[in-house]
Amino acid sequence: MLITFKTPVYADITMFGDVAKALIRMMGHSGTIPGAILAGDVPKALETLREAVAHNPNAPLNPHRDEDGDEDARRESVSLAKRALPLMELLAAAAREEQHVMWEQR
C-alpha cells in the first residue's frame, strides 16, 4: 500500500503505507487513511513531528524489516530523520501558506 500526502502549495509526497502511518501517528493523529489536517492545525502537527524526530533522529523507520531482528536489515535501514524530511517540508510549506494537508491510499 502507498500513501500520498497532498497540499495545494507543495508537490505530492508518496510513501510506503507502514512508514506513512508511523509518521502520521508521530504528528499526533490516529493513523487513519484517508485523513486530513485543517490549515490552522498544520503548524502544531509539524511541531509535534519535528519533536518526535529530534528525540531519536537515527532510529530506523522500516517497520516490516525491523521486526525480524536481522542485523543486516538494520544496517540498511533508512533513518527516521530521512524518512520524515519530505513530509516535514510539505507541512512547512502548508503552514507558511496556511493550507490544509490531506493523505489518501493509492
Rosetta blueprint (number, residue, H / E / L):
1 M L
2 L E
3 I E
4 T E
5 F E
6 K E
7 T E
8 P L
9 V L
10 Y E
11 A E
12 D E
13 I E
14 T E
15 M E
16 F E
17 G H
18 D H
19 V H
20 A H
21 K H
22 A H
23 L H
24 I H
25 R H
26 M H
27 M L
28 G L
29 H L
30 S L
31 G L
32 T L
33 I L
34 P L
35 G E
36 A E
37 I E
38 L L
39 A H
40 G H
41 D H
42 V H
43 P H
44 K H
45 A H
46 L H
47 E H
48 T H
49 L H
50 R H
51 E H
52 A H
53 V H
54 A H
55 H H
56 N L
57 P L
58 N L
59 A L
60 P E
61 L L
62 N L
63 P H
64 H H
65 R H
66 D H
67 E L
68 D L
69 G L
70 D L
71 E H
72 D H
73 A H
74 R H
75 R H
76 E L
77 S L
78 V L
79 S E
80 L H
81 A H
82 K H
83 R H
84 A H
85 L H
86 P H
87 L H
88 M H
89 E H
90 L H
91 L H
92 A H
93 A H
94 A H
95 A H
96 R H
97 E L
98 E L
99 Q L
100 H L
101 V E
102 M E
103 W E
104 E E
105 Q E
106 R L
